Amino acid sequence: MDNPFLVEVKRGGLVESRHRGALVVIDADGGSVLSLGALEYRVFPRSAVKALQTMPLVESGIADKFGLTDEEIALACASHMGEPEHVAVASSILAKAGQDAGCLECGAHWPLGEAATRGLAAKGGQPSALHNNCSGKHAGFICLACGLDEDPKGYVKAGHRVQQTVRGTLEEMTGASHTSDVMGIDGCSIPTYAMPLSALAFAFAKFGSGHGISGSAKAAAERIRRAVAANPFMIAGTGRFDTKATEVLRERAFVKVGAEGVYCAALPELGYGIALKIDDGAGRAAEVAMANVLLHFLDMGDTEKAGIEALARPVLKNWNGIEVGSIRAAEALVSL
């Protein structure tokens, strides 16, 4: 059976495009709250699980050992724009571990934001691994390696102690197997493991509620959520969904983009975890779907509701600034 249409794009008064997908909401006991589409098909969460990958750094005490700030912890969970502030914080994380950008094994790319790219180019600069949208996570991995008295070199490999430690946390949180037969390589070169959406949502239910995990893991998750809520710019950057949603909701919701249409969230006050996947990988559709789910489950004040509604029903404009259409929830989401 095909997944239902979750999001549609309108031009004028007509639907121009439709995006199918699957969505699941799981409570802290592992029970299903809401489900749409094929939930047991394995998806690669990619960057959606960065906060879970940061938990060993915090839970082990290594973040405190190196004196990492909340701003730095937030960047370790980020898919950032490579803006100057992000680069500076990534550099600071590395310096606290006695390392520098030469240790990063994530690869280099230009900043994701046009303004940051133009600014770097105007100065005659070239992109480095610090501009990689995953540099914060990788700087955190290097801190973890140093704190474990391991050579950071090769930390991206599945056999390195850093990735073994992270994999253990992911298995504990998701309850899903992370074996070589479901392993791929992420864009930043670390292993990524495919899992059912239901397992992914369950992990975020536990991440948000602390239910079913150790006291130290619960404390680590709480610290990470607070760090991101206090530093929404660090989790993504200018104009990005994760930053905008976090600015509005703060500790009421932890939202994190993955890749190829994957999005996850934790709703701590409800104990719910959310995971969704847009079949065609469209990020714009995943954002609209997530915003609509947030509106459905959270009782929001006027200011909160206005902020999330703007993300749930974005307006499309052409190069002359003329409004030409919109992106909105399709019937499967509207009828929740």
SEDOLO-221075 format. One line per field, with one value per residue: residue number from 1; residue in one letter; chain; x, y, z of N, C-alpha, C in turn. Coordinates in pm, whole numbers. Each point is the difference from the previous one (the first is absolute). Last residue first. Layout:
<sites>
seq = c(NUM	...)
type = c(a	...)
mol = c(A	...)
nu = c(X	...)
nv = c(Y	...)
nw = c(Z	...)
cau = c(X	...)
cav = c(Y	...)
caw = c(Z	...)
cu = c(X	...)
cv = c(Y	...)
cw = c(Z	...)
</sites>
This chain:
<sites>
seq = c(336	335	334	333	332	331	330	329	328	327	326	325	324	323	322	321	320	319	318	317	316	315	314	313	312	311	310	309	308	307	306	305	304	303	302	301	300	299	298	297	296	295	294	293	292	291	290	289	288	287	286	285	284	283	282	281	280	279	278	277	276	275	274	273	272	271	270	269	268	267	266	265	264	263	262	261	260	259	258	257	256	255	254	253	252	251	250	249	248	247	246	245	244	243	242	241	240	239	238	237	236	235	234	233	232	231	230	229	228	227	226	225	224	223	222	221	220	219	218	217	216	215	214	213	212	211	210	209	208	207	206	205	204	203	202	201	200	199	198	197	196	195	194	193	192	191	190	189	188	187	186	185	184	183	182	181	180	179	178	177	176	175	174	173	172	171	170	169	168	167	166	165	164	163	162	161	160	159	158	157	156	155	154	153	152	151	150	149	148	147	146	145	144	143	142	141	140	139	138	137	136	135	134	133	132	131	130	129	128	127	126	125	124	123	122	121	120	119	118	117	116	115	114	113	112	111	110	109	108	107	106	105	104	103	102	101	100	99	98	97	96	95	94	93	92	91	90	89	88	87	86	85	84	83	82	81	80	79	78	77	76	75	74	73	72	71	70	69	68	67	66	65	64	63	62	61	60	59	58	57	56	55	54	53	52	51	50	49	48	47	46	45	44	43	42	41	40	39	38	37	36	35	34	33	32	31	30	29	28	27	26	25	24	23	22	21	20	19	18	17	16	15	14	13	12	11	10	9	8	7	6	5	4	3	2	1)
type = c(l	s	v	l	a	e	a	a	r	i	s	g	v	e	i	g	n	w	n	k	l	v	p	r	a	l	a	e	i	g	a	k	e	t	d	g	m	d	l	f	h	l	l	v	n	a	m	a	v	e	a	a	r	g	a	g	d	d	i	k	l	a	i	g	y	g	l	e	p	l	a	a	c	y	v	g	e	a	g	v	k	v	f	a	r	e	r	l	v	e	t	a	k	t	d	f	r	g	t	g	a	i	m	f	p	n	a	a	v	a	r	r	i	r	e	a	a	a	k	a	s	g	s	i	g	h	g	s	g	f	k	a	f	a	f	a	l	a	s	l	p	m	a	y	t	p	i	s	c	g	d	i	g	m	v	d	s	t	h	s	a	g	t	m	e	e	l	t	g	r	v	t	q	q	v	r	h	g	a	k	v	y	g	k	p	d	e	d	l	g	c	a	l	c	i	f	g	a	h	k	g	s	c	n	n	h	l	a	s	p	q	g	g	k	a	a	l	g	r	t	a	a	e	g	l	p	w	h	a	g	c	e	l	c	g	a	d	q	g	a	k	a	l	i	s	s	a	v	a	v	h	e	p	e	g	m	h	s	a	c	a	l	a	i	e	e	d	t	l	g	f	k	d	a	i	g	s	e	v	l	p	m	t	q	l	a	k	v	a	s	r	p	f	v	r	y	e	l	a	g	l	s	l	v	s	g	g	d	a	d	i	v	v	l	a	g	r	h	r	s	e	v	l	g	g	r	k	v	e	v	l	f	p	n	d	m)
mol = c(A	A	A	A	A	A	A	A	A	A	A	A	A	A	A	A	A	A	A	A	A	A	A	A	A	A	A	A	A	A	A	A	A	A	A	A	A	A	A	A	A	A	A	A	A	A	A	A	A	A	A	A	A	A	A	A	A	A	A	A	A	A	A	A	A	A	A	A	A	A	A	A	A	A	A	A	A	A	A	A	A	A	A	A	A	A	A	A	A	A	A	A	A	A	A	A	A	A	A	A	A	A	A	A	A	A	A	A	A	A	A	A	A	A	A	A	A	A	A	A	A	A	A	A	A	A	A	A	A	A	A	A	A	A	A	A	A	A	A	A	A	A	A	A	A	A	A	A	A	A	A	A	A	A	A	A	A	A	A	A	A	A	A	A	A	A	A	A	A	A	A	A	A	A	A	A	A	A	A	A	A	A	A	A	A	A	A	A	A	A	A	A	A	A	A	A	A	A	A	A	A	A	A	A	A	A	A	A	A	A	A	A	A	A	A	A	A	A	A	A	A	A	A	A	A	A	A	A	A	A	A	A	A	A	A	A	A	A	A	A	A	A	A	A	A	A	A	A	A	A	A	A	A	A	A	A	A	A	A	A	A	A	A	A	A	A	A	A	A	A	A	A	A	A	A	A	A	A	A	A	A	A	A	A	A	A	A	A	A	A	A	A	A	A	A	A	A	A	A	A	A	A	A	A	A	A	A	A	A	A	A	A	A	A	A	A	A	A	A	A	A	A	A	A	A	A	A	A	A	A	A	A	A	A	A	A)
nu = c(-643	-5	301	352	-79	-103	386	323	304	256	-29	-10	117	167	400	451	338	160	-373	-292	-319	-136	-128	-176	139	281	-211	-241	216	20	-402	-126	199	-173	-414	-14	-35	17	128	-24	-74	325	408	7	57	438	256	-60	211	456	116	-22	361	383	12	29	-320	-330	-69	-44	18	-91	-28	-146	-179	-156	-172	244	403	95	326	162	191	50	158	83	444	318	-45	-205	-257	-236	-258	-328	-152	327	27	-284	78	432	104	-135	276	406	-19	-75	294	217	468	208	87	36	133	-292	-271	75	-207	-203	303	176	-279	-37	352	12	-276	148	303	-167	-178	300	150	-286	-183	-395	-482	-253	66	-178	124	241	-244	-271	220	102	-347	-71	245	-144	-347	98	361	499	571	492	530	558	372	135	-264	-415	-149	-41	-222	-256	-235	212	323	-211	-315	-546	-391	-201	93	331	400	298	278	388	380	268	337	419	287	233	403	389	135	-120	-253	186	146	392	499	367	63	206	-77	-160	-419	-121	87	-326	-387	22	-60	-439	-225	65	-266	-433	-26	32	-316	-118	435	376	437	333	142	16	181	104	8	-324	-440	-212	-242	-432	-349	-202	-315	-437	-293	-57	178	554	406	314	334	127	49	343	356	386	219	-144	155	133	-26	-417	-240	-24	-353	-412	-31	-82	-445	-240	47	-238	-450	-103	22	-288	-203	-408	-190	-178	93	122	380	-40	-172	293	247	-203	-19	483	477	424	255	-149	-466	-167	48	-280	-337	-412	14	147	-277	-397	-63	-229	-465	-137	-11	-315	-195	265	-24	-303	-171	-357	-369	-498	-409	-412	-376	-462	-193	-155	3	38	267	366	379	99	-8	-270	-83	-132	88	-39	122	-97	-40	-138	-136	-121	-233	-525	-330	-147	431	357	176	137	-10	42	-59	-162	51	209	-43	-22)
nv = c(1476	150	249	-248	-253	256	331	448	400	448	387	454	396	550	366	204	-60	-433	-341	-272	-289	-151	-329	-261	-209	301	366	-104	8	408	148	-199	147	383	-34	-418	-547	-567	-462	-359	115	279	-193	-232	244	120	-325	-52	306	-71	-325	112	219	-259	-448	-480	-357	-203	176	-60	40	-26	129	-59	129	148	438	400	35	-68	-68	-152	-41	-124	-82	19	31	116	220	326	166	226	37	277	253	340	405	258	327	-14	-399	-59	200	-216	-373	80	371	452	118	-365	-464	-125	393	365	-14	-26	-107	-428	-363	-175	-278	-456	-282	-151	-363	-436	-201	-195	-433	-358	-154	-288	-409	-187	-33	456	485	351	123	-339	-392	8	-41	-431	-222	81	-253	-433	-48	21	-357	-78	27	255	241	191	357	377	395	-76	-496	-549	-501	-492	-417	-428	-28	100	147	-62	164	255	481	189	-256	-27	370	45	-245	166	313	-160	-162	315	171	-273	-209	-232	177	467	470	171	38	260	190	-241	-105	47	200	450	147	-105	264	418	7	-4	411	259	-108	187	434	75	-61	257	223	298	-79	-209	329	407	474	570	498	354	-19	-429	-110	181	-195	-383	56	124	-338	-478	-421	-50	-259	-422	-473	-451	-319	-83	312	189	426	414	24	-107	-70	45	402	202	-115	225	430	60	-5	398	334	-53	130	457	185	-280	-426	-267	-434	-409	-226	-119	171	456	106	0	386	353	-39	-76	-256	-205	-424	-358	-75	-272	-461	-326	-347	105	295	-160	-333	138	154	-207	69	390	-5	-205	124	-14	-449	-402	-430	-418	-453	-229	-69	271	189	292	312	52	121	-108	-457	-225	-46	254	480	153	117	106	51	-6	31	137	302	439	347	459	349	215	446	479	294	-277	-369	-492	-400	-467	-434	-492	-535	-497	-481	-546)
nw = c(1119	-483	-288	-203	-388	-398	-146	89	-185	-289	-425	-393	-262	129	-72	-53	-353	-127	172	396	402	538	447	430	410	249	205	392	419	244	207	408	405	201	236	323	52	49	-280	-334	-476	-213	-131	-404	-395	-129	-232	-465	-285	-95	-320	-457	-202	-127	-321	-178	-152	300	500	555	597	584	577	567	541	463	173	81	-284	-523	-475	-541	-570	-579	-567	-496	-209	376	493	427	463	504	513	379	372	154	-319	-342	-366	-199	-223	-450	-331	-114	-282	-469	-264	-78	199	320	285	465	264	128	400	530	421	-44	-32	395	267	-109	135	445	120	-97	295	393	-31	5	414	245	-293	-308	-89	23	-64	-325	-461	-238	-101	-377	-406	-166	-226	-460	-307	-98	-315	-465	-179	-173	-179	40	-79	64	-147	-290	-174	-225	133	-26	142	192	148	33	366	483	408	205	343	373	146	303	63	-363	-82	264	-124	-352	92	133	-334	-256	182	-12	-475	-415	-377	-206	34	238	-118	247	450	444	519	480	157	-74	-441	-326	-12	-212	-458	-165	-31	-378	-364	-27	-167	-472	-400	-394	-239	2	178	-273	-378	-426	-184	-106	-94	96	-169	35	392	43	-249	177	344	-123	-168	253	132	-1	-211	48	156	347	377	373	355	238	-76	213	506	570	500	252	-1	-431	-300	32	-186	-461	-145	42	-334	-406	-15	-60	-444	-344	-176	88	320	313	516	485	234	131	427	362	77	236	467	199	158	220	77	269	-33	-340	66	249	-135	-235	-380	-418	-201	-252	-469	-364	-19	-216	-475	-349	-431	-421	-253	-87	-300	-68	-77	74	237	1	-390	-14	359	568	583	455	223	359	322	410	-8	-444	-547	-557	-575	-593	-585	-560	-525	-321	-458	-359	-228	100	-6	-25	-49	44	418	270	422	369	191	-247	35	-94	-232	-39)
cau = c(45	-107	-107	42	36	-115	-102	-29	-97	18	23	-54	-46	-49	-144	-67	-47	117	94	9	99	-42	87	-65	-90	82	78	-87	2	135	30	-79	55	130	-14	-51	85	-95	32	18	-104	-125	19	-9	-141	-67	37	-63	-143	-18	24	-119	-107	12	-16	113	89	51	-64	83	-69	91	-56	104	-15	72	-93	-113	22	-91	-39	-27	-34	-6	-19	-138	-90	29	94	-4	128	-21	133	20	-124	10	104	-46	-141	-21	57	-90	-126	25	30	-118	-24	-110	-90	51	-18	-49	106	78	-63	88	61	-108	-53	106	9	-121	6	98	-55	-103	69	61	-109	-44	105	-2	66	145	61	-61	91	-64	-76	88	87	-89	-24	124	13	-91	53	114	-53	-43	-141	-87	-143	-67	-142	-104	-20	90	118	69	-67	93	44	87	-88	-91	61	97	90	135	18	-38	-97	-110	-74	-71	-109	-105	-62	-92	-121	-70	-54	-120	-103	-72	62	76	-90	-13	-122	-119	-87	14	-116	48	15	143	16	-42	105	120	-28	6	143	60	-41	83	133	-9	-22	128	15	-115	-88	-123	-78	-87	74	-68	-40	12	99	127	40	62	127	92	45	85	128	70	57	-69	-129	-113	-35	-89	-27	8	-133	-5	-135	-46	69	-80	-37	6	139	55	-12	109	124	-12	14	143	64	-31	73	142	12	-20	118	14	138	13	6	25	-51	-123	31	61	-103	-78	82	9	-126	-115	-85	-64	58	146	38	-36	108	69	129	-24	-53	90	118	-23	71	144	25	-11	121	37	-108	25	102	-34	124	49	117	101	108	84	84	93	-45	81	-46	-95	-27	-130	12	-8	119	9	11	19	-36	12	-45	92	-41	108	-40	80	105	111	12	-100	-133	33	-99	47	-21	19	5	51	-96	-17	75	-84)
cav = c(-62	-75	91	76	-98	-46	-69	-140	-24	-141	-34	-126	-87	-126	-18	14	137	87	-9	123	-5	62	100	43	-105	-111	55	2	-134	-35	80	-52	-128	28	70	135	117	108	96	-58	-95	71	80	-95	-34	114	10	-110	29	113	-50	-75	97	63	145	67	51	-101	32	-13	-3	-25	9	11	-53	-126	-108	10	-45	90	-46	96	-58	97	-53	4	-76	22	-104	-47	-15	-42	-13	-95	-75	-135	-23	-99	13	136	2	-75	74	120	-43	-48	-144	-38	102	128	6	-129	-98	32	-49	45	129	97	37	71	137	71	26	107	126	43	45	129	98	27	82	135	18	10	-121	-125	-68	-30	112	117	-20	-1	140	58	-48	79	136	-6	-20	128	35	-57	6	-130	28	-100	-94	-116	47	101	129	105	78	116	117	-20	38	-96	85	-51	-59	-141	-38	95	6	-127	-5	91	-59	-105	66	58	-112	-47	105	-4	88	-74	-79	-141	-18	-6	-108	-36	37	82	-65	-26	-145	-30	47	-81	-131	14	12	-135	-74	54	-60	-140	-2	21	-98	12	-116	46	73	-95	-104	-79	-129	-123	-86	14	140	21	-73	65	124	-36	-46	115	84	127	-25	19	139	54	144	59	11	-94	-28	-131	-106	-45	107	-38	9	-136	-47	57	-70	-137	4	17	-127	-92	39	-33	-146	-39	28	144	40	68	146	0	85	-64	-142	-14	17	-124	-101	38	-39	83	41	128	100	-7	81	139	56	105	-49	-98	65	109	-55	-44	87	-27	-131	18	62	-59	12	104	99	126	51	125	62	15	-94	39	-117	-56	14	-59	36	109	84	-16	-71	-144	-41	53	-107	62	-76	76	-77	-27	-111	-76	-68	-116	-22	-76	-141	-75	52	116	66	133	38	143	78	133	107	93	124	120)
caw = c(123	67	39	118	102	77	-80	32	106	35	140	49	-108	57	-16	128	14	12	-111	-79	-107	-126	-61	-124	-49	-51	-112	-118	-61	-48	-118	-112	-44	-60	-128	13	-15	31	105	132	40	23	121	112	19	59	142	74	11	92	135	41	23	130	-4	62	-105	-93	-127	-119	-129	-112	-135	-100	-134	-6	-32	92	138	71	133	107	129	108	135	46	-86	-142	-41	-138	-70	-139	-61	-109	-21	55	101	99	40	52	135	88	17	79	136	72	-6	-87	-52	-48	-146	-50	-19	-120	-123	-110	36	20	-131	-72	53	-39	-143	-22	49	-95	-122	29	11	-137	-63	54	129	-14	-55	42	91	129	55	8	115	116	36	54	138	83	6	91	135	55	-19	104	-33	5	29	-28	110	4	73	-79	-6	36	-114	12	-14	-112	-128	-50	-77	-27	-134	8	-103	-11	126	17	-97	45	118	-46	-51	114	75	-68	1	128	98	100	85	-38	-79	86	-43	-140	-80	-110	-130	-20	19	137	90	-19	58	146	31	-9	119	107	-12	41	144	71	109	89	-19	-63	101	68	71	103	-55	76	-64	72	-12	-131	-3	91	-62	-113	54	58	-105	-17	-62	90	22	-102	-8	-133	-59	-112	-50	48	-73	-115	-93	-141	-43	2	138	80	-30	51	144	29	-32	109	121	-18	8	139	82	20	-26	-129	-4	-144	-108	-47	-20	-132	-103	-2	-68	-141	-61	35	-111	23	-90	13	116	-32	-81	75	51	106	119	36	68	137	94	-16	61	145	54	129	97	99	-32	69	59	-56	61	-104	26	112	29	-97	-139	-106	-134	18	-117	-62	-127	28	74	136	99	130	119	123	116	109	86	61	124	41	-99	57	-34	73	-28	-81	-85	-40	-139	-30	124	-24	-33	110	-5	0)
cu = c(-96	43	-104	-110	45	37	-104	-106	-13	-89	26	31	-62	-62	-40	-150	-73	-36	112	99	-5	115	-53	85	-63	-86	90	72	-93	4	135	29	-72	64	133	0	-74	80	-108	23	14	-110	-128	18	-18	-147	-72	32	-72	-147	-20	17	-127	-112	4	-12	117	102	64	-85	100	-82	109	-63	128	-7	67	-105	-122	4	-90	-30	-27	-40	-2	-27	-141	-99	49	100	-20	134	-24	146	16	-126	-1	100	-33	-142	-13	50	-94	-130	23	33	-115	-37	-105	-108	56	-15	-49	103	77	-57	83	55	-108	-49	102	3	-122	8	96	-59	-100	71	56	-111	-37	102	-8	61	148	73	-52	96	-53	-72	93	83	-103	-23	125	10	-87	60	113	-50	-32	-144	-82	-150	-76	-139	-103	-14	95	126	82	-69	101	26	80	-99	-95	44	115	77	144	16	-54	-109	-123	-85	-80	-119	-114	-71	-101	-132	-81	-61	-129	-108	-84	67	74	-84	-24	-129	-129	-87	8	-121	57	25	145	11	-34	109	121	-23	20	148	56	-35	96	138	-7	-17	125	4	-115	-97	-132	-83	-98	93	-69	-44	20	111	133	52	74	136	102	56	96	138	80	69	-79	-133	-115	-29	-105	-39	1	-137	4	-136	-42	67	-73	-34	20	147	50	-4	115	131	-9	25	149	61	-26	78	146	14	-14	118	20	145	32	-1	24	-47	-120	36	60	-108	-71	77	-1	-127	-121	-86	-68	66	152	38	-31	111	71	130	-11	-43	99	123	-13	84	148	24	-7	125	40	-109	13	98	-32	132	42	118	106	120	104	79	105	-68	89	-66	-109	-21	-131	12	0	119	8	-10	29	-41	33	-64	101	-59	117	-57	83	101	118	9	-101	-132	63	-100	43	-27	1	-8	72	-97	-22	88)
cv = c(29	-69	-71	91	70	-95	-60	-55	-150	-25	-149	-22	-130	-86	-135	-15	25	148	103	-18	129	-9	47	106	35	-109	-106	57	-6	-134	-37	77	-50	-128	23	69	129	129	106	101	-40	-92	76	75	-99	-30	116	10	-109	31	110	-53	-69	97	61	151	81	53	-87	32	-7	-4	-32	-7	17	-65	-137	-107	4	-39	106	-74	111	-71	115	-62	-10	-83	30	-114	-61	-7	-53	2	-104	-83	-144	-28	-88	18	138	3	-71	76	120	-32	-41	-146	-57	87	130	0	-128	-108	31	-45	59	139	106	48	83	145	80	38	116	134	52	57	139	104	34	91	145	28	9	-118	-134	-56	-23	118	119	-16	14	144	58	-40	88	139	-4	-13	136	35	-70	16	-131	54	-105	-93	-115	51	98	135	102	64	129	114	-14	39	-87	98	-48	-73	-141	-47	89	2	-129	-3	86	-67	-103	64	49	-122	-50	107	1	85	-72	-79	-147	-20	-10	-120	-46	39	99	-82	-44	-147	-31	40	-91	-134	20	4	-141	-69	53	-65	-141	0	24	-98	7	-114	50	67	-97	-104	-81	-123	-132	-83	27	143	25	-66	72	125	-38	-41	116	87	128	-20	10	146	30	147	51	1	-89	-38	-139	-110	-60	120	-36	-1	-143	-51	48	-76	-140	-2	5	-138	-98	31	-44	-151	-42	27	149	36	52	149	-52	57	-77	-145	-18	9	-135	-105	33	-55	79	49	136	108	3	93	144	67	99	-47	-98	65	108	-62	-48	86	-35	-132	21	63	-51	15	102	112	133	35	128	76	-2	-92	36	-118	-62	21	-69	35	102	97	-21	-84	-147	-63	62	-112	84	-88	78	-84	-19	-108	-85	-60	-125	-32	-65	-150	-76	56	116	58	144	25	150	78	129	110	80	124)
cw = c(116	128	85	51	129	112	94	-94	27	121	14	146	48	-109	59	-6	130	9	18	-114	-81	-99	-136	-70	-134	-62	-62	-121	-121	-69	-59	-128	-125	-53	-69	-135	30	6	15	112	146	52	35	133	114	28	67	148	78	22	103	142	48	29	140	8	55	-100	-107	-123	-113	-127	-101	-138	-82	-137	4	-24	89	148	62	129	101	128	100	135	57	-78	-139	-19	-138	-71	-141	-42	-110	-20	51	112	120	52	63	145	96	26	91	145	92	0	-94	-61	-56	-151	-65	-29	-128	-134	-113	31	14	-136	-77	48	-46	-147	-26	41	-101	-123	24	0	-143	-65	46	136	-24	-66	46	104	139	66	22	127	112	44	66	147	88	20	103	144	60	-30	108	-25	-17	31	-40	120	33	65	-85	-21	48	-135	9	-18	-118	-140	-48	-86	-17	-131	19	-96	-13	126	13	-95	54	117	-45	-42	120	68	-63	8	128	105	111	99	-36	-78	78	-34	-146	-85	-101	-126	-14	34	145	99	-11	69	150	37	0	132	104	-2	55	151	85	116	100	-28	-56	110	63	61	110	-76	71	-63	69	-16	-131	1	89	-68	-111	53	57	-104	-24	-74	99	32	-105	3	-142	-69	-123	-58	42	-81	-118	-88	-146	-44	16	143	88	-20	62	150	31	-26	115	127	-10	19	146	95	9	-34	-140	-36	-140	-133	-53	-30	-139	-106	-6	-80	-150	-63	50	-114	13	-86	18	114	-41	-78	90	65	116	130	45	68	143	93	-8	74	151	60	138	104	114	-27	69	68	-73	59	-110	23	106	53	-90	-135	-101	-132	32	-115	-71	-127	39	73	140	104	124	117	125	109	113	91	50	127	30	-110	71	-20	85	-52	-77	-97	-23	-147	-27	131	-38	-41	127	0)
</sites>
